[in-house]
Amino acid sequence: MLRHVVVVITAMTLPACSLMPYYTEAKAIADTGIATAVKDRREFNDQKLAVNLAALCDSSIGAVNRHPDVDVREFIDRLCGGDGEGISPGRLSQVLRTLDQLNQDGS
């Protein structure tokens, strides 16, 4: 991190020293450092988002359904691959009836 700060400070002060020897090369190095810092930060943010989404979708169904805001529950369900309707007693009953029907048809 300190390296990035030094690169940014150097890049900001170099234009004032345009008469210094090797200005173009030094500025190119500073520009590369800044571009690398931006790229590293973007990659970190992308990884952080992936971890946060994985953690959110790893929440138990019970914990999600106990959340007091129905919009949040539906958003989490939709975001994590559901249809946005969440889990309700009616939907669970429908799943159990379907499973019972499949068991009876298979016997």
Beta strands, then each sheet from edge to edge (+ up, - down):
end
